[in-house]
Structure formats: structure tokens, C-alpha cells
Amino acid sequence: MTYATPLSRRTLLTAAGAAGLLAALPASRALAAGSLPPLAPLPPGAPDRRAFAVEEQRFAPYLVSLSAMVGDIEGSDPSTFGFMGGGWWRTPSATYNARVQEHVYTLAWFLTKTRSWNPYTGDPALLAGLDAALGHYLGLQHSDGSWPEYGAGEHSLPATGFALGYLSKTHVLLKDANLLPTRRTQLAGALHGAMTWLLDPANGGVWQTPIHYANQVTAGLAGAALALRTNPDAALRTQLTSAFVRLAEHGQSPAGFFYEVGGMDMNYNFEVMLPELADAWRQSDDTNLVTMAARYTDWLGYNLLREPDGAGWFCNIAPSTRTSSRAYDDTRPDPERTALNAQFVPAVPALGAFLSAREDLAAARAAWAADTSPVPGLVKKDTSPRILTHALYGERYPTGQAKDQAIAALPYLASKNFTEHRTDGGQHFLYVRRPNVYLGAYLGTRPTTMARTGLSFLWHPVAGTVIQSLNDNDYGLWATVLPGQVPDSDGPQAAQFFGGDPYAFRFGTPSGSVVTDVKVSDGLVQRSVRAASAATETMPLILRASDRVVFTDGTTVPWGGSAAATATGIDLHRGSGVVRIRWGGPRAAAIAASSVSYLRDGSRRMHILKVPHDGTINVTVRLAY
């Protein structure tokens, strides 16, 4: 694999001059006696969007911001010399936080890559800034090989895992460009120490059963795989091979997701873990990683809900343990956090359903290149060196035809009748598909307080996602809310699964304050609630601007607004059909738009329906299409 385009003689001479200057000074504090030279900003009108190869458009906003990023490197205080300040990446933006330094890869890429649009190739000021930043980064490493993140004395798995990734890649760039030989020697030693720490199976901060943070471990393994290709070590290579086996055994749930604090997390699984897994696979060719990607793709097939108009995907987000990624656009132009996932497409074609199609991405990129407005710079903290690493291996996005075939094979599109019940310890993931309805539920225990139990989504093949329960939220929930805004879903709920036709199950709070019975049949969900006190039934409806929503008393609900009525139900007219929600007798109900909107165009928005009751309510949702 080739990382660097061969540099011109002129570029090498320029860089060599800067390297000679640095080599004459102490490696760790090369310019500490004075200050770092400023990096010149781009000339007016630069860059020209049309100059970028389509697969490198992701570099444009980083190019625009590079001068400012380098300008924020501490260059005068000897005690913090090389600290990448300014708050560009990770918090806390503190001198002890090694993760702040991960943009050394960004600096190294622009320093060593020759492109017509890159005026910084071989730039002495950029070289000096990179050397200083590397010096600070390496100076933070503990003697055991680990790095800190939230405190100077911390031995952090994420700081060490991601350091292995970014520093191994930076090392290759510098080696191929023949720059900073002393620093490269230091990098090789630091990477060896980090691998020794991370690959040790007795290191309980890395390896648990199950693994606490699979994405962080995988990032370290990907970096180790590259580091060992650059500087081979037979003993560490043997440990890496064993580590991949442990990752497959203990980093992935039998349900299919990757572990994040004992549960699933859509963001970390799809946007961090899977790309890191792809990186590790491309560096190692370890077949365990392909098997893991295939199992996770199967999991996605139940948990990413396709919008019938092709606009994108809604996430089964309620079970997520750490973050809240609610939806994904169907086509995701650069910069895009899931891009590296496409590396798996030749081996796992089903994954192509959830990625941009080549033709759609090409159209979006052509539109970007044709845009005459200036390339916007980065917003501080909303950056990621990972975006740039996604360009390492070329692109393997599916064709439109292959993507369509993968979508058609999704379980809830390929079949109209199944019940899928997956478990992990005390967690239950239930998926009930019947003609004209697909219902999800997350029940049992929950690994973190961010997750929400209960019914998690309702989808229809023509209407799309009608209801989505959120996580880390006590309002956007399909739940029974007790006085004081206490939803039953904000806690564990034991479940009983009765089966039958209609399919029946029950769940309730540990105290018995709320017990809910659910039945699912053709186009119908019945939900019966018994609460120990007066309560409110809440339903987070996903509405579109083109919907017509009317209470049964005739009161119309404006999209993006609110309405109240004393009614027996509410009707959601969408396309050729209607979703009829009924709650028995007349009740004083209200609905109001939330701040939650979906997809890039904001064409969907959550509206929360609230129906107060005396402790007993029977709600039916009939999807009449």
C-alpha cells in the first residue's frame, strides 16, 4: 500500500532545509527558545473546488483551516510547547489531554502530500509546527506505553488506542517523505510501548468480558497492525493475532452489535467502530474482522429503518448507551464519518444498503465542485482527523443497482411476517413484522441510564417511520409518564413474551407502577396500560410537512405547530393511507412540535402527542393502507 505521492526535488529540498534547522536543536523542544513561525494563510480565492479529485474533496475544509490550526499550536511557553490549542478537537482542550494532539496526522498529510491545490507541501513552518506537536504528544506518554486523556495521571484506553492509529499513520507519511528522522525513531519507540500496553491480555483496562469499549480497542489494533508492518516485531505480531480473536469473541454481542458499555450504540458502532474495523482489516487481512462486519450488518438490517421515498434511514435509537444518532441521509457527501465502512462491501455486499451509492455520491460531488461559493472552513471542535484517514485505501462504494438489491433483501422488506427476539444478558431486542406493520421494542435491563426501554419504533412499508422513541430524553418517548415527568421507559422493564396470533407480550416497571400489554397483528398495534396513578400516554410521532393530521373532533394539527382537542383519537393522513390512533372515549389530548428534526433537508419533524388518563388506557394504532 502506498501512502505518499513521491515528492518533487524542489519540495524535498525545501523540507530538507526545515528538517536541518530542526535537527540542529534539541528534538523535544526544537524551537522552544523562540516561537513557532506562522503558517501563511491561503491566497485569496483558494482553493479552487474544481482542482480536487472527487475522492479528496473531504480535504478542502481542512486545507482552509490549516493555517489557523497551526497558529493555535503553543510555540512560546516551554512548559506546553507544541500543545495543539484552540479547541479544534476533543475536550477538555487541556495540555495533558493526548487526544487533542491527534490532528498531527492532519498536519503530516498536508506537509507530505503533493497536490496542485496544496501550497503547504514541504512548508518549513508546517514542518516546525508538526515537529513541536509531535514532541508534546510523545512527551505525554507514560512509561508503560499508555497516554492520558482526562487527567495527567490517567492511563487511558481511548487516548492510547487512537494514538496508535494516528501516530502509526503519521510515522508512515514522514518515513515515505524522509522527514524528521530523529522524531521517527521516537515515534517507533512510542508505538512499540503503546502496543506492549494495549496487546497485553492481562491489561484489565483494555480487555474485559465483554469488552467495555470495542471501538477504542479496535482503533488500537488497527494502529498496531500498521505499526508492525512498518517496524516488524514477531512477539507483538503474535499478540496482535490473538487480540483479533479476543475482539471477535468478546467485543461483539450475540445479538450482533458491538459492545459500548455493555450495550449497543448506533453512533459508536456505525460511525467509529465499523470504520476502525475496516482499517484494521485492510492492514491485517484478518478474517475474523470480516465475520464481525457481516454479523453487524445483519443487526443493522433490523435497526435501520428505510424511508420509502429513499430519503434516508431512521435509527432504532432508544437502546443506545452513549450517544443519540437518530437518522442518516441516504446519500452522505464528504466529509462523512462512515465512508471507510465501504471497504467491506466486496466481502459483505449487504452492507451496501446503508452506504451512499456511487452514482449518487458522484452527483453530490459534482455539485460541490460546481459551487462557486468559497469553501467554508472548519468549526472548532466539529473536526476529526479520522475523516482524512478514510482516504487511505481508495473507495468501494456500491453501485446503485447493488445498493438497491441489498435494500430489497432487508428482513422487514423481504418478509411481511416474522418475529425476531434477540437477547444479551438481561437485554431483550424484539422485532415484530406483520403485514402493514413493523414494531420494535427494547426491554429488560439497560446498561446505562441513557438507554430507554419500552416500544422503540413503529414503521410501515408505505408510510415509513411513524413513531421513534428517543434515548437520553424523558419527553420524546412512546411511554407512560407518571406525575413529575417520570416515564416508565426511563428504567428497566421486565418482559414476558407470550407469542400467539396476534403476537402478545407484556412489560412493566420493577415496582409495578406501570404494566403494559401489547398485541401486534396485521396493520394493528394494541397497547393497554395499567398505572398505579393518573398518568399520560405519550407518542413521539414523526410527521412530514405534506401530512394532514386531524383530531377526531375535526381539529387540524399544523405541521411544526401545536393543537389540543377533546377527542377519541387522531388521524395521520400520509400518501394513499391513514394512520388511525384511538384511545377509547373522549380525552383532552394535545400535540406539539418538538425541536427534533430529521435528515439534511429537515423534511421530518417529531411532534409529541400527549393523552392524559386516570391510570388505565387502551390505545390502538391502525395503519390503513
C-alpha positions, 0 to 999 in steps of 0.5 A: 500500500502506498501512502505518499505521492513521491515528492518533487526535488524542489519540495524535498529540498525545501523540507530538507532545509526545515528538517536541518534547522530542526535537527540542529536543536534539541528534538523535544523542544526544537524551537522552544527558545523562540516561537513557532513561525506562522503558517501563511494563510491561503491566497485569496480565492483558494482553493479552487473546488474544481482542482480536487479529485472527487475522492479528496474533496473531504480535504478542502475544509481542512486545507482552509483551516490549516493555517489557523490550526497551526497558529493555535499550536503553543510555540512560546511557553516551554512548559506546553510547547507544541500543545495543539490549542484552540479547541479544534478537537476533543475536550477538555482542550487541556495540555495533558489531554493526548487526544487533542494532539491527534490532528498531527496526522492532519498536519503530516498529510498536508506537509507530505502530500503533493497536490496542485491545490496544496501550497503547504507541501514541504512548508518549513513552518508546517514542518516546525509546527508538526515537529513541536506537536509531535514532541508534546504528544510523545512527551505525554506518554507514560512509561508503560506505553499508555497516554492520558486523556482526562487527567495527567495521571490517567492511563487511558484506553481511548487516548492510547488506542487512537494514538496508535492509529494516528501516530502509526499513520503519521510515522508512515507519511514522514518515513515515505517523505524522509522527514524528521528522522530523529522524531521517527525513531521516537515515534517507533519507540512510542508505538512499540510501548503503546502496543506492549500496553494495549496487546497485553491480555492481562491489561484489565483496562483494555480487555474485559468480558465483554469488552467495555469499549470495542471501538477504542480497542479496535482503533488500537489494533488497527494502529498496531497492525500498521505499526508492525508492518512498518517496524516488524516485531514477531512477539507483538505480531503474535499478540496482535493475532490473538487480540483479533480473536479476543475482539471477535469473541468478546467485543461483539454481542450475540445479538450482533452489535458491538459492545459500548458499555455493555450495550449497543450504540448506533453512533459508536458502532456505525460511525467509529467502530465499523470504520476502525474495523475496516482499517484494521482489516485492510492492514491485517487481512484478518478474517475474523474482522470480516465475520464481525462486519457481516454479523453487524450488518445483519443487526443493522438490517433490523435497526435501520429503518428505510424511508420509502421515498429513499430519503434516508434511514431512521435509527432504532435509537432508544437502546443506545448507551452513549450517544443519540444518532437518530437518522442518516441521509441516504446519500452522505457527501464528504466529509462523512464519518462512515465512508471507510465502512465501504471497504467491506462491501466486496466481502459483505455486499449487504452492507451496501444498503446503508452506504451512499451509492456511487452514482449518487455520491458522484452527483453530490460531488459534482455539485460541490465542485460546481459551487462557486461559493468559497469553501467554508472552513472548519468549526472548532471542535466539529473536526476529526482527523479520522475523516482524512484517514478514510482516504487511505485505501481508495473507495468501494462504494456500491453501485446503485443497482447493488445498493438497491438489491441489498435494500430489497433483501432487508428482513422487514422488506423481504418478509411481511411476517416474522418475529425476531427476539434477540437477547444479551444478558438481561437485554431483550431486542424484539422485532415484530413484522406483520403485514402493514406493520413493523414494531420494535421494542427494547426491554429488560435491563439497560446498561446505562441510564441513557438507554430507554426501554419500552416500544422503540419504533413503529414503521410501515412499508408505505408510510415509513417511520411513524413513531421513534422513541428517543434515548437520553430524553424523558419527553420524546418517548412512546411511554407512560409518564407518571406525575413529575415527568417520570416515564416508565421507559426511563428504567428497566422493564421486565418482559414476558413474551407470550407469542400467539396470533396476534403476537402478545407480550407484556412489560412493566416497571420493577415496582409495578407502577406501570404494566403494559400489554401489547398485541401486534397483528396485521396493520394493528398495534394494541397497547393497554396500560395499567398505572398505579396513578393518573398518568399520560400516554405519550407518542413521539410521532414523526410527521412530514410537512405534506401530512394532514393530521386531524383530531377526531373532533375535526381539529387540524394539527399544523405541521411544526405547530401545536393543537389540543382537542377533546377527542377519541383519537387522531388521524395521520393522513400520509400518501394513499393511507391513514394512520388511525390512533384511538384511545377509547372515549373522549380525552383532552389530548394535545400535540406539539412540535418538538425541536427534533428534526430529521435528515439534511433537508429537515423534511421530518419533524417529531411532534409529541402527542400527549393523552392524559388518563386516570391510570388505565388506557387502551390505545390502538394504532391502525395503519390503513393502507 
